[in-house]
Amino acid sequence: MSFAIRILSLLPLRVLYAMASYVLYPLLYYVVHYRRSMVLSNLRYCYPEKSEAACKQMAKQFYHWFADLCVEIIHAYRMSDEELRERVVFEGLDEVQTAFIKQQGGVFMLGHIGCWEWIADAAKRMDRSRIHTNVIYLKLDNPSADRIMMQIRQQRGCTPIEMHKLLREAVRLRKESSKAEVYSMLADQKPSWRSLQFYTDFFGHNTPFLTGSEKIARKFAYPVYYAYITMPSRGHYHVQFIPITANAQLAEEGFVSREYVKLLEANIRKQPSIWLWSHNRFKWNNDK
């Protein structure tokens, strides 16, 4: 698999997009039906007011974007800094950087919206002599795919940390690092059944969320920002950093997580086709 990704990454992005449109999309949607029942079930669950025809149309739009996402991640393997700066625009990054340096660290919270591997370039655009960025992740089952993803993230100036090692590594870095330690988290992951501690409203349903981002932020009095991602056109993303709190220790417990979920839902509703509907995100909802 890693060999195929390396070879495909040599192709121009326009060629990869053509493959996404004419090969990958029809293969995923019409031939193998990749998680199609899950996608439709999630859309019906979140948009009960929409007709079946409307949900199917949303599903098709999602699969078009999902095919693009697959080739965008492949392209990221050899993507230049110059091209990324043309394709991903960050709004408010200077303000974020100032806050992180002042508080000796901070937290980025985002969802599986847009090409999150491209958005990791925020780490390279900050002052790396004063700020170090860690990306929190769940290890992939496929070792070859996992190695490729690690390489892509490290090329963007990020250090990957497995989720179950987060607290231990954060404590160590707080003691040993001379830089502001920043943690970037895709916080819309489905919790395991052992982690069903925090529920909040999400698309009108009582939904569990992971609270690791808030716990780290509260422990070290970090500022927290939400990365609000939109796709103005194919292959171009705009990221606006919205402050959730300047100091998580001063906010009541649960505030950061609730605000994150509100922003996440608003972000998804803005462009529903570019969120990862193929995951069983609502498995542990207690209103099912």
C-alpha positions as CSV (number, residue, x, y, z in Angstrom):
1,M,0.0,0.0,0.0
2,S,2.8,2.5,0.9
3,F,4.4,1.8,-2.5
4,A,1.2,2.6,-4.3
5,I,0.7,5.8,-2.4
6,R,4.3,6.9,-3.2
7,I,3.8,6.3,-6.9
8,L,0.4,8.0,-7.0
9,S,1.7,11.0,-5.1
10,L,4.0,11.7,-8.1
11,L,0.9,12.5,-10.2
12,P,-0.3,16.2,-10.5
13,L,-3.3,17.0,-8.4
14,R,-5.5,17.6,-11.4
15,V,-4.9,14.0,-12.5
16,L,-5.6,12.7,-9.1
17,Y,-8.9,14.7,-9.0
18,A,-9.8,13.2,-12.4
19,M,-9.2,9.7,-10.9
20,A,-11.4,10.7,-7.9
21,S,-14.3,11.8,-10.1
22,Y,-14.3,9.1,-12.7
23,V,-12.8,6.1,-10.9
24,L,-12.9,6.4,-7.1
25,Y,-16.3,8.0,-6.6
26,P,-18.3,5.5,-8.7
27,L,-16.3,2.7,-7.2
28,L,-17.0,3.7,-3.7
29,Y,-20.7,4.7,-4.2
30,Y,-22.0,2.5,-6.9
31,V,-19.8,-0.6,-6.9
32,V,-18.5,-1.5,-3.4
33,H,-21.2,0.6,-1.5
34,Y,-18.5,1.7,0.9
35,R,-20.3,2.3,4.2
36,R,-23.3,3.7,2.2
37,S,-25.9,2.4,4.7
38,M,-23.9,4.1,7.5
39,V,-23.7,7.4,5.7
40,L,-27.4,7.4,4.9
41,S,-28.4,6.4,8.4
42,N,-26.3,9.2,9.9
43,L,-27.8,11.8,7.5
44,R,-31.3,10.7,8.2
45,Y,-30.5,10.8,12.0
46,C,-29.1,14.4,11.8
47,Y,-31.6,15.8,9.2
48,P,-34.9,14.2,10.1
49,E,-36.7,17.1,8.3
50,K,-35.2,16.2,4.9
51,S,-36.7,13.8,2.5
52,E,-35.2,10.5,1.5
53,A,-34.3,11.9,-1.9
54,A,-32.5,14.9,-0.2
55,C,-30.6,12.6,2.0
56,K,-29.4,10.5,-0.9
57,Q,-28.3,13.6,-2.8
58,M,-26.3,14.7,0.3
59,A,-24.8,11.3,0.4
60,K,-23.6,11.6,-3.2
61,Q,-22.1,15.0,-2.5
62,F,-20.3,13.5,0.5
63,Y,-18.8,10.6,-1.6
64,H,-17.6,13.1,-4.2
65,W,-15.8,15.0,-1.5
66,F,-14.6,11.7,0.2
67,A,-13.0,10.6,-3.1
68,D,-11.3,14.0,-3.3
69,L,-10.1,13.6,0.3
70,C,-8.5,10.3,-0.5
71,V,-6.4,11.8,-3.3
72,E,-5.7,15.0,-1.3
73,I,-4.1,12.9,1.4
74,I,-2.1,11.0,-1.2
75,H,-1.0,14.3,-2.7
76,A,0.0,15.6,0.8
77,Y,2.9,13.0,0.8
78,R,4.9,15.2,-1.7
79,M,3.1,18.5,-1.5
80,S,5.3,21.6,-1.4
81,D,5.0,24.3,1.2
82,E,4.3,26.8,-1.6
83,E,1.4,24.8,-2.9
84,L,-0.1,24.4,0.6
85,R,0.1,28.1,1.2
86,E,-1.9,28.7,-2.0
87,R,-4.5,26.1,-1.1
88,V,-5.0,26.6,2.6
89,V,-5.7,30.0,4.1
90,F,-5.5,30.6,7.8
91,E,-7.4,33.5,9.4
92,G,-6.3,34.6,12.9
93,L,-3.2,32.5,13.2
94,D,-1.1,35.4,14.5
95,E,-3.5,36.0,17.4
96,V,-3.4,32.3,18.2
97,Q,0.3,32.2,18.1
98,T,0.5,35.1,20.5
99,A,-1.9,33.4,23.0
100,F,0.0,30.2,22.8
101,I,3.3,31.8,23.6
102,K,1.9,33.8,26.4
103,Q,0.3,30.7,28.1
104,Q,3.3,28.4,27.2
105,G,1.0,26.2,25.2
106,G,-2.5,25.7,23.9
107,V,-5.1,23.5,22.2
108,F,-6.5,23.4,18.7
109,M,-9.8,21.5,18.4
110,L,-11.2,20.6,15.0
111,G,-13.4,18.0,13.4
112,H,-13.0,15.6,10.5
113,I,-13.9,18.4,8.1
114,G,-12.0,19.1,5.0
115,C,-8.6,17.7,4.5
116,W,-7.2,17.8,8.0
117,E,-3.8,16.6,6.8
118,W,-3.4,19.8,4.8
119,I,-4.7,21.9,7.7
120,A,-1.9,20.5,9.8
121,D,0.3,23.0,7.9
122,A,-0.6,25.6,10.6
123,A,2.2,24.1,12.6
124,K,4.7,25.1,9.9
125,R,3.4,28.7,9.7
126,M,3.9,29.5,13.3
127,D,7.2,30.4,15.0
128,R,8.8,27.0,15.3
129,S,11.6,28.4,17.4
130,R,9.0,29.1,20.1
131,I,6.1,26.8,19.4
132,H,6.1,23.0,19.0
133,T,2.9,21.3,17.7
134,N,1.7,17.8,18.7
135,V,-1.0,16.0,16.7
136,I,-3.0,13.5,18.8
137,Y,-4.1,10.4,16.8
138,L,-5.5,6.9,17.0
139,K,-3.1,4.4,15.5
140,L,-4.3,2.9,12.2
141,D,-4.8,-0.9,12.0
142,N,-2.8,-1.0,8.8
143,P,0.9,-0.6,9.7
144,S,1.9,0.6,6.2
145,A,-0.9,3.2,6.1
146,D,0.0,4.3,9.7
147,R,3.6,4.9,8.7
148,I,2.6,7.0,5.7
149,M,0.3,9.2,7.8
150,M,3.1,9.7,10.4
151,Q,5.4,10.8,7.6
152,I,2.9,13.3,6.2
153,R,2.3,14.8,9.7
154,Q,6.0,15.0,10.5
155,Q,6.6,16.8,7.2
156,R,4.2,19.5,8.4
157,G,6.3,20.1,11.5
158,C,4.0,18.0,13.8
159,T,4.9,15.4,16.4
160,P,2.3,12.6,16.5
161,I,1.2,11.4,19.9
162,E,-1.1,8.4,20.4
163,M,-4.2,9.3,22.3
164,H,-3.7,6.9,25.2
165,K,-0.2,8.5,25.8
166,L,-1.5,12.1,25.7
167,L,-1.5,12.9,29.4
168,R,1.8,11.3,30.2
169,E,3.5,13.0,27.2
170,A,1.9,16.4,28.0
171,V,3.2,16.3,31.6
172,R,6.7,15.3,30.4
173,L,6.8,18.0,27.8
174,R,5.6,20.6,30.3
175,K,8.6,19.8,32.5
176,E,11.2,19.4,29.8
177,S,10.3,21.6,26.8
178,S,11.5,25.1,26.5
179,K,8.8,25.8,23.8
180,A,5.1,26.4,24.0
181,E,3.6,23.0,23.5
182,V,0.5,23.0,21.4
183,Y,-1.9,20.0,21.0
184,S,-4.0,19.6,17.8
185,M,-7.0,17.2,18.3
186,L,-9.7,15.9,16.0
187,A,-12.1,15.9,18.9
188,D,-15.1,14.4,17.1
189,Q,-13.9,10.8,17.4
190,K,-16.4,8.3,18.7
191,P,-15.6,7.5,22.3
192,S,-15.2,3.9,23.4
193,W,-17.8,2.5,25.7
194,R,-15.4,2.9,28.6
195,S,-15.2,6.7,27.9
196,L,-18.9,7.5,27.9
197,Q,-18.6,10.2,30.6
198,F,-19.7,13.4,28.8
199,Y,-22.9,13.9,26.8
200,T,-24.2,17.0,25.1
201,D,-26.6,18.0,22.4
202,F,-25.4,17.4,18.9
203,F,-27.8,17.7,15.9
204,G,-30.7,17.4,18.4
205,H,-29.5,14.2,20.0
206,N,-27.8,13.5,23.4
207,T,-24.3,12.5,22.1
208,P,-21.1,11.4,23.9
209,F,-17.8,13.2,23.2
210,L,-14.2,12.7,24.2
211,T,-13.0,15.2,26.8
212,G,-9.2,14.8,26.4
213,S,-8.8,18.2,24.8
214,E,-10.6,19.9,27.7
215,K,-8.7,18.0,30.3
216,I,-5.3,18.9,28.9
217,A,-6.4,22.5,28.5
218,R,-7.7,22.7,32.1
219,K,-4.7,21.0,33.6
220,F,-2.2,23.5,32.1
221,A,-4.5,26.6,31.9
222,Y,-4.2,26.6,28.1
223,P,-6.1,28.7,25.7
224,V,-8.4,26.7,23.3
225,Y,-9.3,27.5,19.7
226,Y,-11.7,25.9,17.3
227,A,-10.6,25.5,13.7
228,Y,-13.7,26.4,11.6
229,I,-13.0,24.9,8.2
230,T,-14.8,25.7,4.9
231,M,-14.0,24.7,1.3
232,P,-14.5,27.8,-1.0
233,S,-13.7,25.7,-4.0
234,R,-12.3,22.2,-4.9
235,G,-8.9,21.8,-3.4
236,H,-9.0,25.0,-1.4
237,Y,-9.7,25.4,2.3
238,H,-10.2,28.4,4.6
239,V,-9.6,28.0,8.3
240,Q,-10.8,30.5,10.8
241,F,-9.5,30.2,14.4
242,I,-12.4,30.9,16.8
243,P,-11.4,31.3,20.5
244,I,-13.3,29.1,22.9
245,T,-11.5,30.3,26.0
246,A,-8.3,32.2,26.8
247,N,-7.7,30.0,29.9
248,A,-9.5,26.7,30.3
249,Q,-8.9,26.7,34.1
250,L,-11.1,29.7,34.5
251,A,-14.0,28.1,32.7
252,E,-16.5,25.8,34.4
253,E,-16.0,22.1,33.7
254,G,-17.6,21.0,30.5
255,F,-17.6,24.5,29.0
256,V,-14.9,23.9,26.5
257,S,-16.4,20.6,25.3
258,R,-19.9,22.1,25.0
259,E,-18.7,25.1,23.1
260,Y,-16.6,22.9,20.8
261,V,-19.7,20.7,19.9
262,K,-21.7,23.9,19.2
263,L,-19.1,25.2,16.8
264,L,-18.6,21.7,15.3
265,E,-22.3,21.4,14.5
266,A,-22.5,24.9,13.0
267,N,-19.4,24.1,10.9
268,I,-20.9,20.9,9.6
269,R,-24.3,22.6,8.8
270,K,-22.4,25.2,6.8
271,Q,-21.0,22.5,4.4
272,P,-22.3,19.1,5.4
273,S,-20.7,17.3,2.4
274,I,-17.2,17.8,3.8
275,W,-17.6,16.1,7.2
276,L,-16.8,12.4,7.7
277,W,-20.3,10.9,7.7
278,S,-19.0,7.4,7.1
279,H,-18.0,6.8,10.7
280,N,-20.4,5.3,13.2
281,R,-20.3,8.5,15.3
282,F,-23.7,8.0,17.0
283,K,-23.3,4.4,18.1
284,W,-23.4,5.3,21.9
285,N,-26.1,7.9,21.8
286,N,-28.5,7.4,24.8
287,D,-31.6,8.5,22.9
288,K,-31.4,5.7,20.4
